[in-house]
């Protein structure tokens, strides 16, 4: 087997050195009746060429060659080949968690840079070294708010990503954390009138997303003022962080829970991605997840270490701030390299292009009879449209034109049947937007 | 040209430059930034431009991001390449971290994970155009069930710790469906820290139980603890000492008699794959760490993936969605599972990691047993060759890892961390220090099957040499490492006044 570096005679030599006749003797602590006597019924073994063949065949059974207008938390953006070339370096790819700092300064320095970039983007003071993804970052932010306020209720906007809210519900169920949902208005924004002093009085946090699941930006400063007046924190979830290239960051929020996939990480059918929690300095000891900090060695040279580990499970066990251990370091590195390449101007330009392309697409689609915009609030690269027919029917017709249609909102929001969330990023050529509009027009003109 | 022999060290020392070259002293990317530089150019906009300020208004727009880097492509390449050279990696040599299973990460796995048609796929796209992704999940699920001998699986948890939580939530849901979710989960003192932390999030109390003098579960002791209040025992098997729980079947029986379940932390599955199946020895719920046993890269701390395998009785409680194969042979995601614990993560989990784990499993097929055997041979070979030099606190048969202690070196003032740091000077990554907690001054060594006899011999020589140094020149060991870019870093200062980001 090509991954195993021992010859048959070396195996024998090593067994002899250990002082056993056969390898079976090394397994004698496993009761005899539980030892397998026949080989496992597994496919393989496959050579490298056969493995490539298997996966190429699978890739061919997916949406290769289709044009997709799906966003809803996962976005296709330009990626530089430089990012892949660098993260594929074995020194990054095949290194462990940097507990042995002297031997892991590469990873630690990059994490420190990641934390800095995330803080700069979100307008927060500090950010952690990553969470699993946006959904668990949001959930951990809610638990963090509970610890910080001592209150066991959170108010969550219905315009937060439905799957994120489902994850929060799974975690909250056995922790005595109550969840109350907040409605949205015709603007698509949270109904701030629902944030009454009574509701806030025993709430740990109000949790919103911006741009929210309908693509609409929330008015963070006003929401923060209201939440703070009621003694609650404001948690802001960001699933499309490219927006932060032009959109005002949620500075007034107390905790920002972000999904960093849009920064150079492939959609990859749902993961791995990279979650982030950013917050105020004074809250850092209640923050979950690893943190890299700057320090010096005996000679005064700057270096970085994992720090404030007394929050973490390997030190605090059942009293830890979270059970998270493994995080998404490699994808934090992807985001770091991607953002360094993009730089100040590149990120702004990409964000502006998203805005322009989405506005163009929206105008083109709204020209089709019966298609209209649903919400009046400001949007970035996603917007919600109403159609005269079921989105499911439209989307299956679009598949025939090799178009993956917009996200149907009806499944998650019964009141929003015939509505769908359209996403257009800088990677979408104008011609494809026009092809989509033409295909949609044709479908809607065809008698049912 | 010159035939003179130059002493390279003297030559290096004689270099007089105003500043050291950055490749010897790389700064932060922010310190290289200058206005107007950029590392990427964006294709021109093919639709009318929109002014963000005009479109969104000043209350929704930002000025440029203060302090954000502005660097060119070559600077990005050099910066991260230089940083990478300050890391140790499996690709450089043995990484004997006990409990971490740092094995070779096959390159073909990286190649297939980046294929167009896999990396490009959106998790919400319709099943009609996701059959390839769903088939990958289906095939992996079946492989993992075959290897573990369990009845049903979820691939959704993003890491081992999240797998623990998902498993515990399924136990809770199952017990609740029988009328009583119960209160406590038992955890041996040798367990990973994630175990108790996960128990708390699942809404249970942690009841710690002591290991016996042999580092194993004391079954009489266990019998006293298992009451109608106990939901489960979380057991790592082989234990963090690298030792198989010989009375595993009895342990399962004690639990089952009282209606409690056996949870197995599969962190150490690299000792068992192809040799024995947890489903056969009484385990009800277990998770696997695909970034350990199934070779997916650690990437400096993640991503991982923590699939959970359960017995059939727990299947109704799996997180949604569940991958199913329909009668027409098509794959689908089943969301309609009324007894499900819900979601633990958005979408279908760390698909890119799952895919790599399948590539690994397909490479071995039934031959995975050979990998397990080689891992166990390596650990025992190292043990045999070091047991005259280091204290072996639990003299039990080792499987994939061996735990020594620093008891003998401590007499000279040298502890496990010192020895670990000194290993760096010999070209090895340190072993796991100070874990498991039941061994004071633990030195936990797991070579994995990826090490050749030669690499094992080099490691043995290094450890023996350090044992000698600890006696003859303890200070040399205590001040190690001596060969890295920075020396031992002041962790106390880092925690006292945390500097967690760069500032201009």
Interface residues (C-beta under 8 A of the other chain):
Chain A: X1 X2 X3 X4 X5 X6 X10 X11 X13 X14 X15 X17 X18 X19 X20 X23 X26 X27 X28 X29 X30 X31 X34 X35 X36 X39 X40 X41 X42 X43 X44 X45 X46 X48 X50 X51 X52 X54 X55 X56 X57 X58 X59 X60 X61 X62 X63 X64 X66 X68 X70 X72 X73 X74 X76 X78 X80 X82 X84 X85 X86 X87 X88 X89 X90 X91 X92 X93 X94 X95 X96 X97 X98 X100 X101 X102 X103 X104 X105 X106 X107 X109 X110 X111 X112 X113 X115 X116 X117 X119 X120 X121 X125 X126 X127 X129 X130 X132 X133 X134 X135 X136 X161 X163 X164 X166 X167 X169 X170 X171 X173 X174 X175 X176 X217 X219 X221 X244 X245 X246 X247 X248 X249 X266 X267 X268 X269 X270 X271 X272 X284 X290 X291 X292 X293 X294 X295 X296 X297 X298 X299 X301 X302 X303 X304 X305 X307 X308 X309 X310 X312 X313 X314 X315 X316 X317 X318 X320 X322 X323 X324 X325 X326 X327 X328 X329 X330 X331 X333 X337 X339 X340 X341 X342 X343 X344 X345 X346 X347 X348 X349 X350 X351 X352 X353 X355 X356 X357 X359 X360 X378 X395 X396 X399 X404 X407 X426 X429 X430 X433
Chain B: X26 X28 X29 X30 X33 X36 X37 X38 X39 X40 X41 X42 X43 X45 X46 X47 X48 X49 X50 X52 X55 X56 X57 X59 X60 X61 X62 X64 X65 X66 X67 X68 X69 X70 X71 X73 X76 X77 X79 X80 X81 X83 X84 X85 X86 X87 X88 X89 X90 X91 X92 X95 X97 X100 X102 X104 X105 X106 X108 X110 X111 X112 X113 X114 X115 X116 X117 X118 X119 X120 X121 X122 X123 X124 X125 X126 X128 X129 X130 X131 X132 X133 X135 X136 X139 X143 X146 X147 X158 X159 X160 X161 X162 X164 X165 X169 X172 X192 X193 X194 X196 X197 X198 X199 X200 X201 X202 X203 X204 X206 X243 X244 X246 X248 X249 X272 X274 X275 X276 X277 X280 X281 X289 X291 X297 X298 X299 X300 X301 X302 X303 X304 X305 X319 X341 X342 X343 X344 X345 X346 X347 X348 X349 X350 X351 X352 X353 X355 X359 X361 X362 X363 X364 X365 X366 X367 X368 X369 X370 X371 X373 X374 X376 X377 X378 X380 X381 X384 X385 X396 X397 X399 X420 X421 X424 X429 X430 X435 X449 X450 X451 X452 X453 X455 X456 X481 X484 X485 X486 X487 X488 X489 X490 X491 X493 X494 X495 X498 X499 X500 X501 X502
